[in-house]
Amino acid sequence: MGRGMEGLEKAYGVFFTGALIVLAILVILCLVRAIIGPRVADRIVSVNMTGTMVIVMIAILALMLDEGYLADICLIYAMISFLAVIVLVKVYMGVYLEGKKKELKDDENVVDKAEAQEDV
């Protein structure tokens, strides 16, 4: 019986290590997307995805190392990641709405100038 459990623990260790390697590669790809993303929405989604994958990596480490405090860190990181994405979206929406207001104001100025030229 002892050898069966040792083999199972070794298999889990290999599986968890492989999962951590795959997640690390995916985090790097998400960071690249966050840097070169053509739109702000792409960047926000990639930052959210990176946070989620880091949370999963911490949870896997909690299982691998059999440390309960890592689960607490995982929950705290999840809350911080959520708040960071909310703040990023709020800032982006403020900039977006300000730009739209400026466009409308510029359009009104163009219409006013066109009407003034027609009167002359």
N, C-alpha and C positions, 0 to 999 in steps of 0.2 A: 504493500500500500504506500509506503514512503516514497518509492521511486515514481509512482504514478503522480503523486502530488508535486514532486520536484519537476517532473517533466511538464506538467500543466503550468506550473509557475514560470518555467523557462519559456514555454510557448507564449504565455501572456506577456512576458517581458519583451520577447521579440516582436510581438504584435504591437505593443504599446510604443516601442522604439520606432518601428516602421511608421506608425501613425504620427508620431512626433516629427519625424523627418519629412513626411508628406505635408503636414501642416506648416512646418517651417518654410518649405518651398512655396507653398501657397501664400503665406504671409508676405514673403519677399515679392511675389508677383502682384499682390494687392498694393503693396507700398509703391511699386513701380507705376501701377495704374493711378495711384493717388498723386504721383508726381507729374506724370505726362498726360493725365486724363484731359481730353479736350474741353469738357464742360465741368462746371462746378458740381453738378449733380453726380457725375461719375466719381469725382473725388470724395464726396460725402458718402456715397455707397461703399467705396473701397475702404474708407476709414472705419465705417461701421462693420464691414466684413472682417477687417483686420482685428478689430476689438473682439468680435465673436470668436474668431479662431484662436486668439490668445486665451480667451476664457476656456475654450475646450482643451488647449494645451495645459493650462494650469490644472484642470480637472483630471487629465490623464496623469500628470505628475503626482497629483494627490493619491491616485490609485497605485501608481508604481512604487512610490516611496512610503505608502501607508501612513501618511501624515494628515491628520484631520484638519489642522490649521490652514492647510492649503485650500480646502473647500471654503473656508471663511474668506480667504483672500480672493478666491474666485468670485464669490458673491459681491464683495466690495468692488472688485474690478468691473463686474457687470453693471453695477449702479453707476460708476464713474463713466464707463463707456457710453451708457445710455444718455446720461446728462450731457456728455461732450457732443454727441450727435444732435441732440435737441438744440444745444447752443449754436452749433454750426448751421443747422437749418434755419434757426431764427435769424442769425446774422445774414445768411444768404438771402432769405426772403426780404429782409429790410433793404438790402442793397438792390435787389431785383425790383421791388416796388418803387424805390427812389428813382431808379433808372427809368421806369415806365412813366412816372410823373414828369420827369424831365423831358422825355420824348413827347408827351402830350403837350407840355408847355411850349416846346420848340415847334411842334406842329401848329399850335394856335398862333404863334408869332409869324410863321410862314404864311398862314392864311390871312392874318391882319396886314402883312406887307403886300400881299397880292391884291387885296381889296383896296389898299391905299393907292397902288399903282394904277388900278382900273379907274379910280376916281379922277386921276390926273389926266 
